[in-house]
């Protein structure tokens, strides 16, 4: 304090501090992302994966203040692009903040890209999904090269000649970001470039052309000329691309460096200036005599890359579910510490309705996502593969479509603090629409469902067989499933009605899965609010829902155990 004199020569004390800071929520950090997530623990246990020391340790690391800070730093410092080096050589170099590299190293060292393809026990996809779900809550952007590297394996296996060289490097749990030829590395990452300006998701409209250098066919080296409107993660070591060969649209593995050590003819035009996913680089490229090996049969490019697409779509489900989880965790963390009108927000009925409704969305998303992970763990079971054929498209459509509204509502729970950039909520909100668009937007997923129904009608029968496991347990669900069967009996205007059909496929399956694995309060809340019609904004749960029991599953007191 200091003293000054006014005109009346009276002394006044001037206090430097104007007020005390109180009734503000502390940051959600230094908590265990795994052990604090009760639905995750229960869902994994239901599908046969127990609470392991490895998962618990990774959850503690993901929730540490240090790792959370990496996510902020990677997003605050966007990738920078240099076309040339200081003396004029073309390099097409993407430079990242060290925090991005730390996140990549953390994920690759844990095998988020390789686990299911290694020699290991059962539940590998389930465990990887859990790890990715936790990691994505830190930052979604670096997940792009991770998922493409993971998903590239089945496609590259189509060419034994390439698999022999590339798979050991892809499956190496190490991170080597240096801009050097792949043959100088022990570990590599794989990107993907499918869409072109004129076609977008209609990849059969691609105009890029591939010509054999010498021999032709699977594993042979070709020269590609054309462009890619979206080349994801241009810092990867090679990219799976589609181009027109003599026998039709074919798949190619195009490295950044040629076998003779010369930079390949991949010319990055610019990085995309995206609204979200900013820690990851996306680009436009031109192919000028770019060399690449054919993967799979000539003219079968879509068939060659389709399994990669299915796996990346599954990861969109994982990523959007993770975004929902982090959003509601932030909202509950705030409501636990913030009081209004003399009462904690978490204890106010209206806020309880909103928070419980947000958590019910997470419960349904997680149940459907992990059910598809369990199906992935049974590649030799035809019934599970039928379920996954429909489930990845339905789940990708519904979970990703529900996430933007979910992120906004959770943001509103934090009031003005929720829109400030040193809070994670603005990032979650910008990220929320990305997965709904990438790897095929909503209409593409809807058309894919219709294509699956037409080509393999057994997928719908398998869907209903799965839900029949809980028949007779809940009258409202039984009625909804019966109505859905009746809707499918009318084949008129299916494309016009496709979104409604997928919504009902998703909701009834989520409800059925929750009956099998979740407590009664969750089942009641989900079914009463999702299957009784008249859904509006979040926070419209009907009376009788045990909101307190649902919210208590988000961040229990023993969150660091």
C-alpha positions, 0 to 999 in steps of 0.5 A: 500500500502507498499514501497520496494526498488529495486537495484536502490534504487527507491521506488515502490508502491505495490498495494495488489488489482490486479483488480476490479471485474465487469461484473459478474452476481450476484446469482439468489436468493431472488426472487419469484419463483412463481410470476416471472414465467409468463408461470406458472401464465398463465397456472394455470389461464387457468386451473382454479387456480388463483394467490393465496397468499399461492402460492405467499408466497411459491414462495418467500420462495423457492426463498430465499437465505436461502432455496436455500442454503439448496439445495446446502448443501444437495447436497454437503453433501451426505447421509452417511450409518451406518450398525451398531451402536457403540456397534454392533447392526444392524441399517441400518441407513442413516444419512443426512445433516440438510439441507436435513431435512429442505427441507423435513420438508418444503415440508411435512409441506406444504402438497406436499405429501398429498394435493390431498388426503385431504378434500379440494376444486377443483384443488388440483393436479394442486396446488400440481404440482405447489408447487412441481414444485417450490420446485424441483427447489431448489433440486430434490433429496428430491422429491423422498420420497415425490413423493413416499409417495404421490403416495402410497395412492391409492395403500394402499387404496386397503387394508382397514385394512392397510389404517386404520392404515397407511393413517392417518400417511401418510397424516399427514403434519409433518416430523418425520425422527427418526429411530423408529417403525411406531407405535411410530410416527404420520407421516411417509414416504413411499418408493418403491422397485420393481426392481431386478438384473435379471429383471429391469423394467421386474418386472414379472421376480422378484424372491423374494418370499412371504409366509403367516405367518398365513392367506393369502390374502389382508391385511394378514402378509407374510414373504419375502425373496429375494432382491431389486436392487433399493430400493428408499429412504431407510430411509422411514418407509415402502416400497411397494414391489413386490414378488411372492406369491403362486398365483403369483406376489403380492404387499406388504407393508414392514415396517422397524420395525416389529409389535413386535418392532424388526428391520425388515429383511430389510438389506441394502447392500450399498447406490448407488453411483449415478451421480445425485440425490445425496441428496437422498439415493438409496440402494440395500437391501436383504430381510431375513424373512422380514415381510410385509402385502399383499396389494390388491389381491394375484397375482395382484401385478402389478395392485395394484402398477400401479396407484402409478407408474402412479403418480410417472411418472407424478411427473417425468414430474413435476420434469423435467419441473422444471429443465428446468425452473431453467436452463433457469432462470439461463441463463437469469439471467446471460445474463441480467447482463453480457456484451460481446463486449460492449453489454449485452448478453441478447441484442445480437441476437444470444444469444436471439435465444438460450434463446428464444428457451430454454424458448419455451421448458419450455413453452411446457413442462409446458403446457403438465404437467399442463394439466395432473394435471388438468386431475388428478383433475377429477378422475370421468371423463372417458374422462379425465382419458383416456387422462391421460392414454396416457398423463403420458407416452407421457409426461414422455417420451418427457419432461424427454428426452428433459431435458439433452440437455436443461440443457447443452445448458443453462449451456453453456450460462454461459460460464466457470462459468456454470461448476463450482460447486458453481453454480447450473448448474452442479447439474441441468446437472447431475440431468437431465437424472435421470427422463428419466431413473427412473420409466421406461426409454424411451423405457419402456414409448414407450412400455407402449404407445403401450400397451395403444393403443392396450388395450384401443384404445379410448385413441388415439381418446381422444388425437385427440379430445383434440387437435381438440379444436384448429382446424383451428387456425393454419394451420401448426398444422392442417397439423401436426395432419393430418399427425400423423393420417395418420401415425397411420393408418399404424399399421406395425412396430409400435414398431420400430417407437414408439419413432417417434410416441410419439414425434409427439404426444407430440409436437402436443399436446404441440402446441395445448395447447399453442394455448389455453393458451399462447400469440401469440409470444410463439405459433408462436415460438413453432410451427414454430420451432417444427413442420416445420421439420429440428430441430437441436440444440437449438438456431435455431429459424427461422426469424420472431420469437419474441425472446424478447417477449418470453425471457421477460416471464422468469424473468420480472423486478418485480420478487420479487412481 
